[in-house]
Amino acid sequence: MRGCPDCGSPVDESFRYCPWCAAPQRLKLVDFFRPHPLIEQDQTKALRVSRYLAGPAPERHVRFSVWDDAGAHARARAAVSLDEDEARRLARFLVDSAPPYRDEPAHPPLTDRK
């Protein structure tokens, strides 16, 4: 069991919030990315990227999960976590290998869809 970073009380690692003071135990940023519009078999899927910010450096990571909205409930079909060095390497790969920018409107984030 670890101690809550806010109040110091013991908190099981499965808890997202401290049962004593309600402080969040994990801080993360999350965004969803839509599939390529011309790849038919991906149209019910989305890529969720989470960056975990709290905790000591070895615990911070970036997690990628593929979500499928086919059927009654959305659920994660696969996931993988990268440490900070691999996440930076992926970012460099994407930026360095991108084709020249074309003046096209960006898609709105999936969280803005109605």
Order of alpha helices (4+ residues) and beta strands (2+ residues): beta-beta-beta-beta-beta-beta-alpha
